[in-house]
Every structure is written in C-alpha cells, then in structure tokens.
Amino acid sequence: MEQSNHYDLGQLGRERLEGFCKTLKKLLVDEAVQFDVIVAAGNSGLAMSSFAFMVFDALHISRPMLLKVPFFRYLPRHNDDPQHLFLISTFEDEIRAQLDDIKLQSNNFLFVDDEIGQGITALGMYSLIKPGLAELNRVENFGYYIVAEDQGFKVPANLTDIHFHSFSKEIEGLNNIIFYMIPAEFEDPIIKALGDDEKFTFHWRANLLLDLPIKDYNNGNPVFSDKWLDKARNDIPEFTRLQMQFQKYIMKDIAKLTQ
C-alpha cells in the first residue's frame, strides 16, 4: 500500500499507530487509569486488542483480560443499511459467560477499534456488558473507555460512564487506515496466496499476521473462524516465520512509540 488520492497510505497508517500508542499511554501513565478488561468486537477490534496488549507490555503494565465477540453491525450484504441491523442480543449469553470468568477490580473496560464509525459497535458492546454485569450481580457502575479514530461520533449525553478518546480524525473516503502501516514484505506473500483487496481485504491481513481468526457469519451463527489462518498455513511458504517476523517488527515499533 503506497499512494491513494495523493496520500502516502503507509505514512498515514504509521501516524495512526503512533496516535493509538500515545493515546493509550496517556490513559495508562499520565491519567493512571487501570483496566480490568479489553473489549474487542470483530476483526479490526481483535487486531487492535493485540496492539493494545503490546502497549501494556511495553509500559510494563499487567495485561487486562480480553472480552471478544465476532460482532456484526449489519446483516451480511447490507452494510450501512439501518433497515438491516444485526440483532446484537445474539451475543448476550456469550458476553455473560465471558464476564462471569473475569475478575473485576478497577471496574474499567477498554474498548479498542481502528475507527468508531457511528458508534454502533462500541455502544452495542456497552449495551451488552452493562446488563450482563447486572445479571451476574457484579457491579452497577463501571467505566467504559473507547479508543478509536474519530469519525464524528458523540457519546450520548446520558451515558456519563463512557469516555471517548480519539487517536486521530477521519479522512473522508479512507477506512481502516491504521492497517496501511504493514510493510509490503509482510503483505505480498499473503496477497500472492489469497488475492488482493478485491478477494481478501487488506485489513484482514493484519489478523493473519497476528495469528488471529477472522469472523464468519456461518449460516446465521457469528463465529471467529480459523479457516483463513489454516489456508494461509497451507498456501504460504514459511507462514509461521512470516508471522513471527511481523510480530517482532510491530512490537519493536510499539516499544519505540511508547517511550
């Protein structure tokens, strides 16, 4: 990924990564916010949670627990159509089960994503976590911190326990910008085996390099699936080595950005 609409996409991606790291460091160090849980919803959220864990490691702060679901905002083939929103109550039992296994001390949750959009995912997860905690008789009040690129989202005035921290502003027409920072040497073997963006979207490549699954609708049952990881392992020579090299590269980068 290099140039589009006169932008240096690789540079934009690196700027987004730097902004994410510095925003998270400000919360963790300058404001001394402690987190029990990182909330990851969907493919990008899962990748961003890996970057967040690397920030915690670089700052020598204990990692929180991870709460993850293969969140869908819309039904497949109906993206951005408010008439076809996904029924998020599908995730109620899964969220409750994960919450039941999480020990709470600070009662603070950290939702991370590459971009906020209209807030459907971030607010959807909040609306699942809050009653889930109540049903488990855990806590009534908790802090819900959102770290993502700003795309015009405003926290509803009545939700005072939600705190939105943007690490960058939207550039119209460009999405998933942070993942443009992946150097070609790591992307090219995946593109050769699985296809370009028309066949295998570029930000999914981050999940594969981070050894993360990709969500699948699976006949109406949302799941995180390893099928693309399995295909990559079968079709890309020395794919495990490629993953290790990328993870070493990104961990070193994040360590520098959090100094």
DANORVEN-V620511 format. One record per pair of residues at least 4 apart in sequence whose ideal C-beta (glycine too) atoms are under 7 Angstrom apart, sorted by the first residue. I is the first residue (numbers start at 1). J is the second residue. D is the distance in whole Angstrom. If there is no record, write none. Layout:
# DANORVEN-V620511
I&J&D ; I&J&D
This chain:
# DANORVEN-V620511
1&9&5 ; 1&10&6 ; 1&180&5 ; 1&202&7 ; 2&8&7 ; 2&9&6 ; 2&10&6 ; 3&7&7 ; 3&8&6 ; 3&9&7 ; 4&9&6 ; 5&173&7 ; 7&12&6 ; 8&12&7 ; 9&13&6 ; 9&180&4 ; 10&14&7 ; 10&180&6 ; 10&181&6 ; 11&15&6 ; 12&16&6 ; 12&177&5 ; 12&180&6 ; 13&17&7 ; 13&177&6 ; 13&178&6 ; 13&179&6 ; 13&180&3 ; 13&181&3 ; 14&18&6 ; 14&181&5 ; 15&19&6 ; 15&168&7 ; 16&20&6 ; 16&149&7 ; 16&167&7 ; 16&168&5 ; 16&177&5 ; 16&178&4 ; 17&21&6 ; 17&178&6 ; 17&181&5 ; 17&257&7 ; 18&22&6 ; 18&257&5 ; 19&23&6 ; 19&167&4 ; 19&168&5 ; 20&24&6 ; 20&51&7 ; 20&147&7 ; 20&167&5 ; 20&178&7 ; 21&25&6 ; 21&55&6 ; 21&254&6 ; 21&257&4 ; 21&258&5 ; 22&26&6 ; 22&257&7 ; 23&27&7 ; 23&147&6 ; 23&165&5 ; 23&167&4 ; 24&28&6 ; 24&52&6 ; 24&55&5 ; 24&147&6 ; 25&29&5 ; 25&55&7 ; 25&59&7 ; 25&258&5 ; 26&30&5 ; 26&31&6 ; 27&31&5 ; 27&33&5 ; 27&145&7 ; 27&165&7 ; 28&33&6 ; 28&59&6 ; 28&61&6 ; 29&59&7 ; 33&108&6 ; 33&145&7 ; 34&106&4 ; 34&108&6 ; 35&64&5 ; 35&106&6 ; 35&108&5 ; 35&109&7 ; 35&110&5 ; 36&64&6 ; 36&65&6 ; 36&102&7 ; 36&104&5 ; 36&105&6 ; 36&106&5 ; 36&107&7 ; 36&108&6 ; 36&109&7 ; 37&64&5 ; 37&65&5 ; 37&67&5 ; 37&102&6 ; 37&109&5 ; 37&110&7 ; 38&49&5 ; 38&52&6 ; 38&64&5 ; 38&66&5 ; 38&110&5 ; 38&112&6 ; 39&67&5 ; 39&109&6 ; 39&110&7 ; 39&111&4 ; 39&125&5 ; 40&45&4 ; 40&46&5 ; 40&48&7 ; 40&49&4 ; 40&66&6 ; 40&68&4 ; 40&112&7 ; 41&45&4 ; 41&69&6 ; 41&71&4 ; 41&121&5 ; 41&125&5 ; 42&46&7 ; 42&70&7 ; 42&71&5 ; 42&121&7 ; 42&215&6 ; 43&47&7 ; 43&203&7 ; 43&204&6 ; 43&207&6 ; 43&214&6 ; 43&215&6 ; 44&48&6 ; 44&113&6 ; 44&114&5 ; 44&176&6 ; 44&203&6 ; 45&49&6 ; 45&112&6 ; 45&113&5 ; 46&68&6 ; 46&207&6 ; 46&212&5 ; 47&51&7 ; 47&206&5 ; 47&207&5 ; 47&210&6 ; 47&212&6 ; 48&52&6 ; 48&112&4 ; 48&113&6 ; 48&114&6 ; 49&53&6 ; 49&66&6 ; 49&112&6 ; 50&54&7 ; 50&210&5 ; 50&212&7 ; 51&55&7 ; 51&254&7 ; 52&56&7 ; 52&110&7 ; 52&112&5 ; 53&57&6 ; 53&63&5 ; 54&58&6 ; 54&250&7 ; 54&251&5 ; 54&254&5 ; 55&59&6 ; 55&254&6 ; 55&258&6 ; 56&61&5 ; 56&63&5 ; 58&254&6 ; 58&255&4 ; 58&258&4 ; 59&258&6 ; 64&110&7 ; 65&102&5 ; 67&98&5 ; 67&102&7 ; 69&91&5 ; 69&94&6 ; 69&95&7 ; 70&215&4 ; 70&222&4 ; 70&223&6 ; 70&224&5 ; 71&121&6 ; 71&124&7 ; 71&125&7 ; 72&86&4 ; 72&222&6 ; 73&85&7 ; 73&86&6 ; 73&120&5 ; 73&121&6 ; 74&78&5 ; 74&79&5 ; 74&80&7 ; 74&81&6 ; 74&84&5 ; 74&85&6 ; 74&86&6 ; 75&84&5 ; 75&86&6 ; 76&217&5 ; 78&84&3 ; 88&124&5 ; 88&128&6 ; 90&222&7 ; 91&95&5 ; 91&128&6 ; 92&96&6 ; 92&128&6 ; 93&97&6 ; 94&98&7 ; 95&99&6 ; 95&128&5 ; 95&129&6 ; 95&132&5 ; 96&100&6 ; 96&132&4 ; 96&135&6 ; 96&136&7 ; 98&102&7 ; 99&129&7 ; 99&132&5 ; 99&133&6 ; 99&136&6 ; 99&138&7 ; 100&136&6 ; 104&138&6 ; 104&139&6 ; 107&139&5 ; 107&141&7 ; 107&142&4 ; 107&143&6 ; 108&142&7 ; 108&143&4 ; 108&145&7 ; 109&129&7 ; 109&142&6 ; 109&143&7 ; 109&144&5 ; 109&145&7 ; 110&145&5 ; 110&147&7 ; 111&122&5 ; 111&125&6 ; 111&144&7 ; 111&145&7 ; 111&146&5 ; 112&147&5 ; 112&148&7 ; 113&121&7 ; 113&122&7 ; 113&148&4 ; 114&148&7 ; 114&149&6 ; 114&176&6 ; 114&178&5 ; 114&179&7 ; 115&148&6 ; 115&149&4 ; 115&151&6 ; 115&170&7 ; 115&175&7 ; 116&122&6 ; 116&146&7 ; 116&148&4 ; 116&149&6 ; 116&150&6 ; 116&151&5 ; 116&153&4 ; 117&121&7 ; 117&151&6 ; 118&153&7 ; 119&123&5 ; 119&153&4 ; 120&124&6 ; 121&125&6 ; 122&126&7 ; 122&146&5 ; 123&127&6 ; 124&128&7 ; 125&129&6 ; 126&130&6 ; 126&144&5 ; 126&162&6 ; 128&132&6 ; 129&133&6 ; 130&134&7 ; 131&135&6 ; 132&136&7 ; 133&138&4 ; 133&139&6 ; 133&142&7 ; 134&140&7 ; 141&161&6 ; 142&161&6 ; 143&161&6 ; 143&163&7 ; 144&161&6 ; 144&162&5 ; 145&163&5 ; 145&165&7 ; 146&162&7 ; 146&163&7 ; 146&164&5 ; 146&165&7 ; 147&165&5 ; 147&167&6 ; 148&166&7 ; 149&166&7 ; 149&167&6 ; 149&168&5 ; 149&170&6 ; 149&177&7 ; 150&166&4 ; 150&168&7 ; 150&169&5 ; 150&170&6 ; 151&170&4 ; 152&170&7 ; 153&164&7 ; 155&159&6 ; 155&162&5 ; 155&164&5 ; 171&177&7 ; 176&203&4 ; 179&202&6 ; 179&203&4 ; 179&206&5 ; 182&186&5 ; 182&187&5 ; 182&205&6 ; 182&206&6 ; 184&188&5 ; 186&209&6 ; 186&242&6 ; 186&246&5 ; 187&191&6 ; 187&205&6 ; 188&192&6 ; 189&193&6 ; 189&236&5 ; 189&242&6 ; 190&194&6 ; 190&205&5 ; 190&208&6 ; 190&232&7 ; 190&236&7 ; 191&195&7 ; 191&196&6 ; 193&232&7 ; 193&235&4 ; 193&236&5 ; 194&199&7 ; 194&200&4 ; 194&231&7 ; 194&232&7 ; 195&199&3 ; 195&200&5 ; 197&201&6 ; 197&202&5 ; 200&204&6 ; 204&208&7 ; 204&214&6 ; 205&209&6 ; 206&210&6 ; 207&212&4 ; 207&214&5 ; 208&228&6 ; 208&229&6 ; 208&232&5 ; 209&243&6 ; 209&246&4 ; 210&247&7 ; 211&229&7 ; 211&243&5 ; 213&224&4 ; 213&225&6 ; 213&226&5 ; 213&229&6 ; 214&225&6 ; 214&228&5 ; 215&222&6 ; 215&224&6 ; 216&223&6 ; 216&225&4 ; 217&222&6 ; 218&222&7 ; 218&223&5 ; 226&230&6 ; 227&231&6 ; 228&232&6 ; 229&233&6 ; 230&234&6 ; 231&235&6 ; 232&236&5 ; 232&239&5 ; 233&239&5 ; 236&242&7 ; 238&242&6 ; 239&243&6 ; 240&244&6 ; 241&245&6 ; 242&246&6 ; 243&247&6 ; 244&248&6 ; 245&249&6 ; 246&250&6 ; 247&251&6 ; 248&252&6 ; 249&253&6 ; 250&254&6 ; 251&255&6 ; 252&256&7 ; 253&257&6 ; 254&258&6
